[in-house]
């Protein structure tokens, strides 16, 4: 039977052995009878039970082979000295009924210690529950903060360029490639970024660079290098920061952003590094291009309208630095980054139309002519000296 241990401080655990068959009432009677008057009135078991200082004496006993064996438990709300005296008195009992018996106290259990242990174990479990819920709360706070920051994105200048709210008031600005880059910087607390949004550097960026300190923060790939080259040519860039190799600014973590901006180099050093990386073949092509003195050598190009079948892709391509390759049925064959376009076209057949976010160059025209491409659609028309007769050119910017 389970005892009410609400006020219990200690439990005396004892074992009993008797040379004969005895039952619970015999054991309880022996305990009360043989301890009566032994310790005085103050520690008399009957009186202690009446006042609730000793609980119900529990006896579990069984008989086998003419002998009895069992366990005794006595709950006590007294102090440890009085409880120990009661426990010692139990061991003076030598008979139960007509049978010889022996009682031995095994231990005195401190119930409060057990409770404290249970409290401690439960507290640890509860602390773990709190710890497990904390990341979710923290994540929620971070998400709300990020959403608030991302809601701060504005449109700047006549071109309505994506920008942080601090571009106008700050003496320093960070020029990035696109809207997603501005959003990522806002998400991490950087509010003075503005995007060029495309291959051509807007006049707003050029004007800002004349009165503010400019850091160009570009992707760590070929596309980022191309944007950087154009920025360095037309704007007054002071510093250059690069994302880690093959990573884009829009996907960087807070730590990566801070590290990249901290490691920004002067624009003059960036120009030197770009010149050092330039392939010899490209240098030769640029020298040849510079030797062309008369613009009259350019071929007059008849620009075409966008066919209805291609308008879906034309709407998708601006400011993505990507290219779409279509077959003769105007079905998408492949989408790729524009820095992969020349190589892809050189190794492809059956391409009927190309729509891309870039400049239509002489080299691309030559490849289009060789591969039988009918439509070449880009954002801007570059210097053209020869034009394949079958290639139809569409310049979205013009």
C-alpha positions as CSV (number, residue, x, y, z in Angstrom):
1,X,0.0,0.0,0.0
2,X,1.4,3.4,-1.0
3,X,1.9,5.8,1.9
4,X,1.1,9.5,1.9
5,X,4.7,10.9,2.1
6,X,3.6,14.6,2.0
7,X,5.1,15.3,5.5
8,X,7.5,12.4,5.7
9,X,11.2,13.2,6.2
10,X,12.6,9.7,6.6
11,X,11.6,6.1,5.9
12,X,13.1,3.2,8.0
13,X,13.7,0.1,6.0
14,X,14.1,-3.2,7.9
15,X,13.9,-6.9,7.3
16,X,12.4,-9.6,9.6
17,X,13.1,-13.4,9.9
18,X,11.0,-15.6,12.1
19,X,11.3,-19.3,13.0
20,X,7.7,-20.1,12.3
21,X,4.6,-19.0,10.5
22,X,3.7,-15.4,11.4
23,X,1.5,-12.8,9.7
24,X,1.4,-9.0,9.4
25,X,-0.8,-8.4,12.5
26,X,1.6,-10.5,14.5
27,X,4.6,-8.4,13.4
28,X,2.8,-5.1,14.0
29,X,1.7,-6.2,17.4
30,X,5.2,-7.2,18.4
31,X,6.6,-3.8,17.3
32,X,4.1,-1.9,19.4
33,X,4.2,-4.3,22.3
34,X,7.9,-4.8,22.7
35,X,8.9,-1.1,22.2
36,X,6.3,0.2,24.6
37,X,7.9,2.3,27.4
38,X,11.4,1.5,26.0
39,X,12.2,5.0,25.0
40,X,9.8,6.9,27.2
41,X,6.4,8.5,26.6
42,X,7.8,11.1,24.1
43,X,9.0,8.3,21.7
44,X,6.1,5.8,22.3
45,X,5.0,4.5,18.9
46,X,1.3,4.6,19.7
47,X,1.6,8.3,20.8
48,X,3.7,9.1,17.8
49,X,1.1,7.6,15.4
50,X,-1.7,9.6,17.1
51,X,0.2,12.8,16.5
52,X,1.1,11.9,13.0
53,X,4.9,11.9,13.6
54,X,5.1,8.2,12.7
55,X,3.1,7.0,9.7
56,X,1.4,3.6,9.1
57,X,3.8,0.7,9.7
58,X,3.8,-1.4,6.6
59,X,4.7,-5.1,6.7
60,X,5.1,-7.5,3.7
61,X,5.8,-11.0,4.9
62,X,5.5,-14.5,3.5
63,X,6.1,-18.0,4.9
64,X,7.9,-21.0,3.3
65,X,9.1,-24.2,4.8
66,X,7.9,-23.3,8.3
67,X,9.8,-20.0,8.3
68,X,8.7,-16.4,7.6
69,X,10.6,-13.6,6.0
70,X,9.6,-10.1,5.1
71,X,10.2,-6.4,5.0
72,X,9.1,-3.6,7.3
73,X,8.9,0.2,6.4
74,X,8.1,2.9,8.9
75,X,7.6,6.5,7.7
76,X,8.8,9.3,10.1
77,X,8.3,13.0,10.1
78,X,10.6,13.4,13.2
79,X,14.2,14.6,13.0
80,X,17.0,12.2,12.1
81,X,18.0,11.5,15.8
82,X,14.6,10.5,17.0
83,X,14.1,8.4,13.8
84,X,17.3,6.6,14.4
85,X,16.3,5.8,18.0
86,X,13.0,4.3,16.8
87,X,14.9,2.3,14.2
88,X,17.4,1.0,16.8
89,X,14.5,0.0,19.1
90,X,13.1,-2.3,16.3
91,X,16.2,-4.4,16.5
92,X,15.5,-5.2,20.2
93,X,12.5,-7.3,19.2
94,X,13.3,-11.0,19.5
95,X,9.9,-12.7,19.3
96,X,6.8,-12.4,17.2
97,X,3.9,-14.3,18.7
98,X,5.3,-17.7,19.9
99,X,8.2,-17.6,17.3
100,X,11.7,-16.5,17.7
101,X,12.4,-13.5,15.4
102,X,15.1,-11.1,14.4
103,X,14.7,-7.7,12.9
104,X,17.6,-5.9,11.2
105,X,17.4,-2.3,10.0
106,X,18.8,-2.0,6.4
107,X,18.8,1.7,5.9
108,X,17.1,5.0,6.9
109,X,16.1,6.8,3.7
110,X,16.0,10.5,3.6
111,X,12.9,11.2,1.6
112,X,13.8,14.9,1.1
113,X,17.0,13.8,-0.5
114,X,15.0,11.6,-2.9
115,X,12.7,14.6,-3.6
116,X,15.7,16.9,-4.1
117,X,17.2,14.4,-6.6
118,X,13.9,14.2,-8.5
119,X,13.6,18.0,-8.4
120,X,17.1,18.2,-9.8
121,X,16.5,15.7,-12.5
122,X,13.2,17.3,-13.5
123,X,14.8,20.8,-13.5
124,X,17.5,19.5,-15.9
125,X,14.8,18.2,-18.2
126,X,13.0,21.6,-18.0
127,X,16.2,23.5,-18.7
128,X,16.8,21.3,-21.8
129,X,13.2,22.1,-22.9
130,X,14.0,25.8,-22.6
131,X,17.3,25.5,-24.4
132,X,15.6,23.6,-27.2
133,X,12.9,26.3,-27.6
134,X,15.4,29.2,-27.5
135,X,16.8,28.7,-31.1
136,X,13.2,28.8,-32.5
137,X,12.6,32.1,-30.6
138,X,15.9,33.5,-31.8
139,X,15.2,32.4,-35.4
140,X,11.8,34.1,-35.2
141,X,13.4,37.3,-33.9
142,X,16.0,37.1,-36.7
143,X,13.4,36.5,-39.4
144,X,11.3,39.5,-38.2
145,X,14.4,41.7,-38.1
146,X,15.4,40.5,-41.6
147,X,11.9,41.1,-43.0
148,X,11.9,44.6,-41.5
149,X,15.3,45.4,-43.1
150,X,14.3,43.9,-46.4
151,X,11.2,46.1,-46.3
152,X,13.5,49.1,-46.3
153,X,14.6,48.7,-49.9
154,X,13.9,51.8,-52.0
155,X,14.1,53.0,-55.6
156,X,16.8,55.6,-56.3
157,X,17.3,58.0,-59.1
158,X,15.5,58.4,-62.5
159,X,16.4,54.7,-63.3
160,X,14.7,53.6,-60.0
161,X,17.7,51.6,-59.0
162,X,17.2,49.2,-56.0
163,X,19.0,50.8,-53.0
164,X,19.2,50.8,-49.3
165,X,17.6,53.7,-47.4
166,X,20.9,55.2,-46.4
167,X,22.4,55.8,-49.9
168,X,21.6,59.5,-50.0
169,X,22.6,60.4,-46.4
170,X,25.8,58.3,-46.3
171,X,29.2,59.6,-47.5
172,X,30.1,56.0,-48.6
173,X,28.1,53.7,-50.9
174,X,28.5,50.1,-51.9
175,X,27.7,49.4,-55.5
176,X,26.4,45.8,-56.2
177,X,25.1,44.1,-59.3
178,X,21.4,43.5,-58.6
179,X,18.3,43.8,-56.4
180,X,19.0,40.5,-54.7
181,X,22.4,41.7,-53.6
182,X,20.9,44.9,-52.0
183,X,18.4,42.7,-50.2
184,X,21.0,40.4,-48.8
185,X,23.1,43.4,-47.6
186,X,20.0,44.9,-46.0
187,X,19.2,41.6,-44.3
188,X,22.6,41.8,-42.6
189,X,22.3,45.5,-41.6
190,X,24.1,47.2,-44.5
191,X,21.8,50.1,-45.6
192,X,24.0,52.1,-48.1
193,X,24.1,49.6,-51.1
194,X,22.8,50.4,-54.6
195,X,22.5,48.1,-57.6
196,X,23.6,48.8,-61.2
197,X,20.9,46.5,-62.5
198,X,22.3,45.3,-65.8
199,X,25.3,45.4,-68.0
200,X,25.4,49.2,-68.5
201,X,26.3,51.4,-65.6
202,X,23.5,53.9,-65.0
203,X,24.2,57.6,-65.0
204,X,23.0,57.8,-61.4
205,X,25.9,55.6,-60.3
206,X,28.3,57.7,-62.3
207,X,27.0,60.9,-60.6
208,X,27.1,59.3,-57.1
209,X,30.7,58.2,-57.6
210,X,31.7,61.8,-58.1
211,X,30.6,62.9,-54.7
212,X,30.8,59.8,-52.5
213,X,33.3,57.2,-51.6
214,X,32.4,54.1,-53.7
215,X,33.2,50.5,-53.0
216,X,32.3,48.1,-55.8
217,X,31.2,44.8,-54.3
218,X,31.0,42.2,-57.1
219,X,30.4,38.4,-57.4
220,X,33.4,36.1,-57.3
221,X,32.9,34.8,-60.9
222,X,33.4,35.9,-64.5
223,X,30.2,37.9,-64.4
224,X,31.4,39.9,-61.4
225,X,34.7,40.6,-63.2
226,X,32.9,42.0,-66.3
227,X,30.7,44.3,-64.1
228,X,33.8,45.5,-62.3
229,X,35.6,46.3,-65.6
230,X,32.8,48.4,-66.8
231,X,32.4,50.2,-63.4
232,X,36.2,51.0,-63.3
233,X,35.9,52.5,-66.8
234,X,33.0,54.8,-66.3
235,X,32.7,55.5,-62.6
236,X,35.0,56.9,-60.0
237,X,35.4,53.7,-57.9
238,X,37.6,54.0,-54.7
239,X,37.7,50.4,-53.5
240,X,36.9,47.0,-54.8
241,X,35.5,44.0,-52.8
242,X,35.0,40.6,-54.2
243,X,32.8,37.7,-53.0
244,X,34.6,34.4,-52.4
245,X,35.4,32.5,-55.6
246,X,32.3,31.2,-57.5
247,X,30.0,32.8,-54.9
248,X,27.5,35.6,-55.5
249,X,26.9,38.6,-53.2
250,X,23.3,37.6,-52.8
251,X,24.1,34.3,-51.2
252,X,26.8,35.4,-48.7
253,X,26.5,35.0,-45.0
254,X,27.1,37.9,-42.6
255,X,30.6,36.7,-41.8
256,X,31.5,36.4,-45.5
257,X,30.1,39.9,-46.3
258,X,32.0,41.6,-43.4
259,X,35.2,39.7,-44.4
260,X,34.9,40.7,-48.1
261,X,34.3,44.4,-47.3
262,X,37.1,44.4,-44.7
263,X,39.5,43.0,-47.4
264,X,38.5,45.6,-50.0
265,X,41.5,46.8,-52.1
266,X,42.1,50.2,-53.7
267,X,40.6,50.6,-57.2
268,X,44.1,51.1,-58.7
269,X,45.3,47.8,-57.3
270,X,42.2,46.1,-58.8
271,X,42.9,47.5,-62.2
272,X,46.5,46.2,-62.0
273,X,45.2,42.8,-61.1
274,X,42.7,42.7,-63.9
275,X,45.4,43.6,-66.4
276,X,47.7,40.9,-65.1
277,X,44.9,38.3,-65.5
278,X,44.0,39.4,-69.0
279,X,44.9,36.6,-71.6
280,X,47.4,37.6,-74.3
281,X,44.9,36.8,-77.0
282,X,42.4,39.2,-75.5
283,X,45.0,41.9,-75.2
284,X,45.9,41.4,-79.0
285,X,42.1,41.7,-79.9
286,X,41.8,44.9,-77.8
287,X,44.9,46.4,-79.5
288,X,43.4,45.6,-82.9
289,X,40.1,47.1,-81.9
290,X,41.9,50.3,-80.8
291,X,43.6,50.6,-84.2
292,X,40.2,51.0,-85.9
293,X,40.2,54.8,-86.2
294,X,37.2,55.5,-88.4
295,X,33.7,54.7,-87.2
296,X,32.7,54.7,-90.8
297,X,34.0,51.2,-91.1
298,X,31.1,50.0,-89.0
299,X,28.4,48.2,-90.9
300,X,24.9,49.8,-90.8
301,X,22.7,47.3,-89.0
302,X,19.0,47.0,-89.7
303,X,17.4,46.2,-86.3
304,X,14.4,43.9,-86.3
305,X,11.3,43.7,-84.2
306,X,11.0,41.0,-81.6
307,X,8.9,38.1,-83.0
308,X,5.8,37.3,-80.9
309,X,7.1,33.7,-80.3
310,X,10.2,35.2,-78.5
311,X,8.6,37.9,-76.4
312,X,8.1,35.5,-73.4
313,X,11.9,35.0,-73.2
314,X,12.7,38.7,-73.9
315,X,10.6,39.7,-70.9
316,X,12.6,37.3,-68.7
317,X,16.2,38.1,-69.7
318,X,16.9,41.8,-68.6
319,X,19.2,42.2,-65.5
320,X,19.7,38.4,-65.1
321,X,23.1,38.1,-66.9
322,X,21.7,34.9,-68.5
323,X,21.0,33.6,-72.0
324,X,18.3,31.5,-73.5
325,X,18.9,29.1,-76.5
326,X,15.9,28.1,-78.5
327,X,15.3,25.6,-81.3
328,X,13.5,26.2,-84.7
329,X,10.1,25.7,-82.9
330,X,11.1,28.4,-80.4
331,X,11.3,25.8,-77.6
332,X,13.9,26.3,-74.9
333,X,17.0,24.1,-75.4
334,X,19.1,25.6,-72.6
335,X,19.4,28.4,-70.2
336,X,23.0,29.5,-69.1
337,X,25.1,32.3,-67.8
338,X,26.2,34.8,-70.4
339,X,29.9,34.2,-69.7
340,X,29.3,30.6,-71.0
341,X,27.5,31.8,-74.1
342,X,30.4,31.9,-76.6
343,X,31.6,28.4,-75.7
344,X,28.1,27.0,-75.7
345,X,27.3,28.3,-79.1
346,X,30.6,27.2,-80.5
347,X,29.8,23.6,-79.5
348,X,26.1,23.6,-80.3
349,X,24.0,22.8,-83.3
350,X,20.3,23.3,-84.1
351,X,20.0,26.6,-82.3
352,X,17.5,28.9,-84.0
353,X,17.4,31.9,-81.6
354,X,19.5,33.4,-78.8
355,X,18.2,35.9,-76.3
356,X,20.7,37.2,-73.8
357,X,21.4,39.9,-71.2
358,X,24.5,41.3,-72.9
359,X,26.2,43.1,-75.8
360,X,25.8,41.8,-79.4
361,X,29.5,41.6,-80.4
362,X,31.2,40.9,-83.7
363,X,32.4,37.6,-82.3
364,X,28.9,36.4,-81.4
365,X,27.6,37.5,-84.8
366,X,30.3,35.4,-86.5
367,X,29.4,32.3,-84.5
368,X,25.7,32.9,-85.2
369,X,26.5,33.0,-88.9
370,X,28.5,29.8,-88.8
371,X,25.9,28.0,-86.8
372,X,22.9,29.1,-88.9
373,X,21.3,31.0,-86.0
374,X,18.4,33.2,-87.3
375,X,17.7,35.5,-84.4
376,X,20.4,37.1,-82.1
377,X,18.7,39.3,-79.4
378,X,20.7,41.2,-76.9
379,X,20.5,44.3,-74.7
380,X,22.9,46.5,-76.7
381,X,24.6,46.5,-80.1
382,X,28.5,46.7,-80.0
383,X,30.8,47.7,-82.9
384,X,30.0,45.6,-85.9
385,X,32.3,45.5,-89.0
386,X,30.7,42.5,-90.8
387,X,27.3,41.0,-90.6
388,X,26.2,37.5,-91.7
389,X,23.3,38.0,-94.1
390,X,21.0,35.4,-92.6
391,X,21.2,36.6,-88.9
392,X,18.5,38.9,-87.7
393,X,19.6,41.2,-85.0
394,X,17.3,42.7,-82.2
395,X,18.9,45.2,-79.8
396,X,16.5,45.7,-76.9
397,X,18.3,48.8,-75.6
398,X,18.1,50.5,-79.0
